[in-house]
Amino acid sequence: MTKNTTIIFLGVLVAVLPALGFPTWMRTILFVAIGLGIAVLAYLSSVVYCSNCEKLIDEADRALDEQEEVDQNTTTI
């Protein structure tokens, strides 16, 4: 399962948990555990997204540097 699919599954589980007939103390523990799971998975998803963003920003910076070098070389000739 992907992270996003797992987050959706846990969200659906939170929605149906009150109707499953668990005792109050167990339902509270499950709500907390599922909530922490969703939070961790959401954080991990954003970390992957940010590392991809950093890679794209680095590539764009290199492309701009190369373009500036080409522009400088063409103006001096």
N, C-alpha and C positions, 0 to 999 in steps of 0.2 A: 504494500500500500504506500502511496506517496504521502508526504506530509499534509498536503491540502485535503486529500481524501480522509486521512485520519482525523483531522480537525473537524471536518463535516460530520463524520461518524460520531465523534465524541459530542458534538453539538446536538445531534439527534438523540443521543443517549441521555443527555441532560434534559431534553424536552420530554422524553417518555419516562424518565426515572420516577417521578411522583406517582405515576399510574401503575408501577410494577409491584407495589405492595410491600416494600421493604420497611422495616421499623425505622422510626425517626432518627435514631442515633446512627444507624447504618447508612441511611439516605444522606445524612449530613457528611459523613466520611466520604461517601462516593462523590458527592457534589464537590467537595474540596479537592479530592484526588483528580477528578476529571478536569476541574478548573485549572489546577496546576499543570496537568498534561497539555491542555490547550495553550496555556501561556508559554510553556517551554517550546512546544512545536511552532507557535507563532514567532517566538524569538528566533528560533533556529532558521525558520524560513526567511526572516528579514536579514539574518547574518549572511546567508547565501546570496540574497539579492544585493546586499551592499558590497560583497566581495566582487560580484559581477560588475557592479557600477564602478568600483575602483579600477577594475581592469579596463573598462570602456573609457574611463577618464584618462588613464595612463596612455592608452592607444591614441586617443584624440590629441593629447599633449605632444606625443611624438610626431604625429602627422602634422601638427601645426609647426613644430620646430623644423621639420624637413621642408615644409612649404616656405618658411621664412628663409632658410638657406638657399633654396632655389630662387626665390625672389631677389635676394642679395646678389647672387651670381649673375642673374640676367640683367640687373641694373648696372653692374660694373662693366659689363662688356660693351 
